[in-house]
Amino acid sequence: MQAHGPVVVGVDGSASGSEAVCWAAREAVRRRVGLRLVSALVLPEPNHLGNPGLGTSYKRTMTEAAEQVLADAVALARSVEPGLEMESELRSGFAIPVLLAESDRAGLVVVGSRGLGGFTGLLVGSVAIALVARGASPVVVVRGDAEEGADDTRPVVVGVDGSPVSEEALALAFEEAALHRAPLLALHTWQDVVELGIAALVDWNGVEAEEHALLAERLAGWAEKYPDVEVRRRVVRDRPAAELVDLSRSARLVVVGSRGRGGVRGLLLGSVSHALVHHAQCPVLVARPS
């Protein structure tokens, strides 16, 4: 990942992919970087097992169709942000390895939540999950309500669990809140895992006070770095995935780490990030370890 690298968006011609292009164009302007639009195409090998003998004209048709999809995406991005510097490329290969390679020099990779399937499809169950799990850069999966207006007061929501990648998520969340000129809502959840026999002996008020203190400690340095960002805190005794999905209904963006501490407060890809990528009602930004 390059800190000031371009915003890269995966293009596949789907409605969801078009929403990703629009979101990525606006984000590139906010970050003052270029936009790179990338599409992946796999052409059948001449002697591949099962190849029905498709000729060069069929390959040319496939290539021209993919080039048109990419050109349409460029035109869409220009209609959203006319003065934005951008480049586009139709790359040979499957979507996952192509976009993983792009993430090496990207500041951010953006994909839609649902694709067309087939050779160029950006399916949430494959491409987005692979990028979240293995990408070198942060990844945004554009879901739900991605539109923004001048009077938009929705917050950027971030999940905090105290892990190193949670710190990466906090850094991104404060940056995004500043770029969007939006408030930041920091969520910390906790759950009791004690045996029923001693549950009555636990000072739950004390436990909750400790969880509030933990969140305040994690936020302190970032709040000083971003004094203009309004910070709100939320500490609840609940599962993080359920709470974040619920908060996404009134958020402009949800930010989480790709892997957390596991256990009680864990923001683990298999649970929280995975749930948000599939069920959030707004775009999801997943931080990757530095």
C-alpha positions as CSV (number, residue, x, y, z in Angstrom):
1,M,0.0,0.0,0.0
2,Q,1.1,3.6,-0.7
3,A,-0.2,6.1,1.8
4,H,-0.9,8.7,-1.0
5,G,-1.5,6.2,-3.8
6,P,-4.6,6.4,-6.0
7,V,-8.0,5.3,-5.2
8,V,-8.5,2.1,-7.3
9,V,-12.0,1.0,-8.2
10,G,-13.0,-2.4,-9.7
11,V,-15.2,-2.1,-12.7
12,D,-17.6,-4.8,-14.0
13,G,-20.6,-3.0,-15.5
14,S,-23.0,-3.9,-12.8
15,A,-25.3,-1.4,-11.0
16,S,-23.4,-2.1,-7.8
17,G,-20.1,-1.5,-9.6
18,S,-21.4,1.8,-10.9
19,E,-22.2,2.9,-7.4
20,A,-18.6,2.0,-6.4
21,V,-17.3,4.1,-9.3
22,C,-19.3,7.1,-8.1
23,W,-18.2,6.7,-4.5
24,A,-14.6,6.2,-5.5
25,A,-14.6,9.3,-7.6
26,R,-15.8,11.5,-4.8
27,E,-13.3,9.8,-2.4
28,A,-10.4,10.5,-4.7
29,V,-11.3,14.2,-4.8
30,R,-11.6,14.3,-1.0
31,R,-8.1,12.7,-0.7
32,R,-6.7,14.8,-3.5
33,V,-5.4,11.8,-5.4
34,G,-6.0,10.3,-8.7
35,L,-8.6,7.7,-9.6
36,R,-7.7,4.4,-11.3
37,L,-10.4,2.3,-12.9
38,V,-9.5,-1.3,-13.4
39,S,-11.4,-4.1,-15.1
40,A,-10.3,-7.8,-15.4
41,L,-11.0,-10.0,-18.3
42,V,-10.2,-13.7,-18.9
43,L,-10.1,-14.9,-22.5
44,P,-10.4,-18.6,-23.3
45,E,-7.2,-20.4,-24.1
46,P,-7.0,-21.8,-27.6
47,N,-6.4,-25.4,-26.5
48,H,-8.0,-25.2,-23.0
49,L,-10.0,-28.3,-22.0
50,G,-13.6,-27.7,-22.8
51,N,-13.0,-24.8,-25.2
52,P,-15.6,-25.2,-27.9
53,G,-13.3,-23.8,-30.5
54,L,-14.2,-20.1,-30.2
55,G,-12.4,-18.1,-32.8
56,T,-10.6,-14.8,-32.7
57,S,-13.7,-12.9,-33.6
58,Y,-15.3,-14.0,-30.3
59,K,-12.3,-13.0,-28.3
60,R,-12.3,-9.6,-30.1
61,T,-16.0,-9.2,-29.2
62,M,-15.4,-10.0,-25.6
63,T,-12.5,-7.5,-25.4
64,E,-14.5,-4.8,-27.1
65,A,-17.4,-5.3,-24.8
66,A,-15.1,-5.1,-21.7
67,E,-13.4,-2.0,-23.1
68,Q,-16.8,-0.4,-23.5
69,V,-17.8,-1.2,-19.9
70,L,-14.6,0.4,-18.8
71,A,-15.2,3.5,-21.0
72,D,-18.7,3.8,-19.6
73,A,-17.3,3.7,-16.1
74,V,-14.8,6.5,-17.0
75,A,-17.6,8.6,-18.4
76,L,-19.6,8.0,-15.2
77,A,-16.7,9.1,-13.0
78,R,-16.2,12.2,-15.1
79,S,-19.9,13.1,-14.8
80,V,-19.5,12.9,-11.0
81,E,-16.2,14.7,-10.7
82,P,-15.3,16.4,-14.0
83,G,-11.9,17.7,-13.0
84,L,-10.6,14.5,-11.4
85,E,-7.4,13.1,-12.7
86,M,-8.0,9.5,-13.7
87,E,-6.6,6.5,-15.6
88,S,-8.2,3.2,-16.7
89,E,-6.9,-0.2,-17.7
90,L,-8.4,-3.5,-18.9
91,R,-6.1,-6.1,-17.3
92,S,-5.9,-9.7,-18.3
93,G,-6.7,-12.1,-15.5
94,F,-9.2,-13.0,-12.8
95,A,-10.6,-10.2,-10.7
96,I,-9.1,-11.3,-7.4
97,P,-5.4,-11.5,-8.3
98,V,-5.7,-8.4,-10.5
99,L,-7.2,-6.3,-7.7
100,L,-4.8,-7.8,-5.1
101,A,-1.9,-6.7,-7.2
102,E,-3.5,-3.2,-7.6
103,S,-3.7,-2.9,-3.8
104,D,0.1,-3.0,-3.5
105,R,0.3,0.6,-4.8
106,A,-3.2,1.9,-4.0
107,G,-4.2,4.1,-1.2
108,L,-7.6,2.5,-1.2
109,V,-9.4,-0.2,-3.2
110,V,-13.1,0.2,-3.8
111,V,-15.5,-2.5,-5.0
112,G,-19.2,-3.0,-5.3
113,S,-21.1,-5.4,-3.1
114,R,-22.7,-7.4,-5.9
115,G,-21.4,-8.0,-9.4
116,L,-22.5,-9.6,-12.6
117,G,-20.7,-12.9,-12.1
118,G,-18.9,-14.6,-14.9
119,F,-15.4,-13.5,-16.0
120,T,-15.5,-9.9,-14.7
121,G,-18.0,-10.3,-11.9
122,L,-17.1,-8.7,-8.5
123,L,-19.1,-10.9,-6.2
124,V,-19.2,-10.0,-2.6
125,G,-18.5,-13.6,-1.6
126,S,-15.3,-13.8,-3.6
127,V,-13.6,-10.6,-4.6
128,A,-14.5,-8.3,-1.7
129,I,-13.8,-11.0,0.9
130,A,-10.5,-11.8,-0.7
131,L,-9.4,-8.2,-0.7
132,V,-10.5,-7.7,2.9
133,A,-8.5,-10.8,3.9
134,R,-5.4,-10.4,1.8
135,G,-5.2,-6.9,0.3
136,A,-2.3,-4.6,0.9
137,S,-4.4,-1.5,1.2
138,P,-7.6,-0.6,3.0
139,V,-10.8,-1.8,1.1
140,V,-14.2,-0.2,0.8
141,V,-17.2,-2.3,-0.1
142,V,-19.9,0.0,-1.3
143,R,-23.2,-1.1,0.1
144,G,-26.6,0.5,1.0
145,D,-27.0,4.2,0.9
146,A,-23.8,5.6,-0.6
147,E,-25.3,9.0,-1.6
148,E,-24.2,12.1,0.2
149,G,-25.7,15.6,0.3
150,A,-24.4,18.9,1.4
151,D,-26.6,18.7,4.5
152,D,-25.7,15.1,5.3
153,T,-25.2,14.8,9.1
154,R,-24.7,11.0,9.3
155,P,-21.6,10.0,11.3
156,V,-18.6,7.8,10.4
157,V,-18.9,4.8,12.7
158,V,-15.8,2.9,13.9
159,G,-15.5,-0.4,15.8
160,V,-12.8,-0.2,18.6
161,D,-11.5,-3.3,20.3
162,G,-7.9,-2.3,21.3
163,S,-6.1,-4.5,18.8
164,P,-3.3,-3.2,16.6
165,V,-5.5,-3.3,13.5
166,S,-8.2,-1.6,15.5
167,E,-5.8,1.3,15.8
168,E,-5.5,1.3,12.0
169,A,-9.3,1.4,11.8
170,L,-9.3,4.4,14.2
171,A,-6.7,6.2,12.1
172,L,-8.8,5.7,9.0
173,A,-12.0,6.6,10.7
174,F,-10.7,9.9,12.0
175,E,-9.3,10.7,8.6
176,E,-12.6,9.9,6.9
177,A,-14.6,11.9,9.4
178,A,-12.3,14.9,8.8
179,L,-12.5,14.5,5.0
180,H,-16.3,14.2,5.1
181,R,-16.6,16.9,7.8
182,A,-18.7,14.4,9.7
183,P,-19.0,13.4,13.3
184,L,-17.3,10.2,14.4
185,L,-19.1,7.6,16.5
186,A,-16.8,5.2,18.2
187,L,-18.3,1.9,19.3
188,H,-16.9,-0.5,21.8
189,T,-18.8,-3.6,22.8
190,W,-18.2,-6.1,25.6
191,Q,-19.8,-9.4,26.6
192,D,-19.7,-11.4,29.8
193,V,-18.2,-14.8,29.6
194,V,-18.2,-15.8,33.2
195,E,-19.7,-19.0,34.7
196,L,-23.3,-18.7,35.8
197,G,-22.4,-19.6,39.3
198,I,-20.2,-16.5,39.9
199,A,-22.1,-14.1,37.6
200,A,-23.9,-12.7,40.6
201,L,-20.6,-11.9,42.3
202,V,-19.3,-9.7,39.5
203,D,-19.4,-5.9,39.8
204,W,-20.9,-5.3,36.4
205,N,-21.0,-1.6,36.9
206,G,-17.3,-1.7,37.6
207,V,-16.7,-3.8,34.4
208,E,-18.7,-1.3,32.3
209,A,-16.8,1.6,33.8
210,E,-13.5,-0.1,32.8
211,E,-14.8,-0.6,29.2
212,H,-15.7,3.1,29.0
213,A,-12.2,4.0,30.3
214,L,-10.7,1.7,27.7
215,L,-12.5,3.4,24.9
216,A,-11.6,6.9,26.2
217,E,-8.0,5.9,26.3
218,R,-8.0,4.7,22.8
219,L,-9.6,7.8,21.5
220,A,-7.6,10.4,23.4
221,G,-4.6,10.7,21.1
222,W,-6.7,10.7,17.9
223,A,-9.1,13.4,19.3
224,E,-6.0,15.6,19.9
225,K,-4.8,15.0,16.3
226,Y,-8.2,15.8,14.8
227,P,-9.6,18.6,17.1
228,D,-12.3,19.6,14.6
229,V,-13.9,16.1,14.5
230,E,-16.8,15.8,16.8
231,V,-16.4,12.5,18.7
232,R,-19.2,10.5,20.1
233,R,-18.8,7.3,22.2
234,R,-21.0,4.3,22.5
235,V,-20.2,1.4,24.9
236,V,-22.7,-1.5,24.9
237,R,-22.9,-5.0,26.3
238,D,-23.6,-6.7,23.0
239,R,-22.1,-8.5,20.0
240,P,-20.0,-6.1,17.8
241,A,-21.4,-7.4,14.5
242,A,-25.0,-6.9,15.5
243,E,-24.4,-3.5,16.9
244,L,-22.4,-2.3,13.9
245,V,-24.9,-3.6,11.4
246,D,-27.6,-1.8,13.3
247,L,-25.6,1.5,13.4
248,S,-24.9,1.2,9.7
249,R,-28.5,2.1,9.0
250,S,-27.9,5.7,10.1
251,A,-24.2,6.0,9.2
252,R,-22.4,7.3,6.0
253,L,-19.5,4.8,6.5
254,V,-18.6,2.0,8.9
255,V,-14.9,1.4,9.6
256,V,-13.5,-1.8,11.1
257,G,-10.3,-3.8,11.2
258,S,-9.9,-6.9,9.2
259,R,-8.8,-8.9,12.2
260,G,-9.1,-8.1,15.9
261,R,-8.2,-9.5,19.2
262,G,-10.6,-12.4,19.0
263,G,-12.6,-13.6,22.0
264,V,-14.7,-11.1,23.8
265,R,-13.9,-7.9,21.9
266,G,-12.6,-9.4,18.7
267,L,-13.3,-7.8,15.4
268,L,-12.5,-10.9,13.4
269,L,-12.9,-11.2,9.7
270,G,-15.0,-14.3,10.0
271,S,-17.5,-12.5,12.2
272,V,-17.7,-8.7,12.3
273,S,-16.0,-7.7,9.0
274,H,-17.7,-10.6,7.2
275,A,-21.1,-9.6,8.6
276,L,-20.7,-6.0,7.6
277,V,-19.5,-6.8,4.1
278,H,-22.7,-8.8,3.6
279,H,-25.3,-6.9,5.7
280,A,-24.3,-3.3,6.3
281,Q,-26.7,-0.6,5.1
282,C,-23.9,1.8,4.1
283,P,-20.3,1.6,2.6
284,V,-17.9,-0.4,4.7
285,L,-14.2,0.5,5.1
286,V,-12.0,-2.3,6.3
287,A,-8.5,-1.5,7.6
288,R,-5.6,-3.8,6.8
289,P,-2.5,-4.3,9.0
290,S,0.4,-2.0,8.1
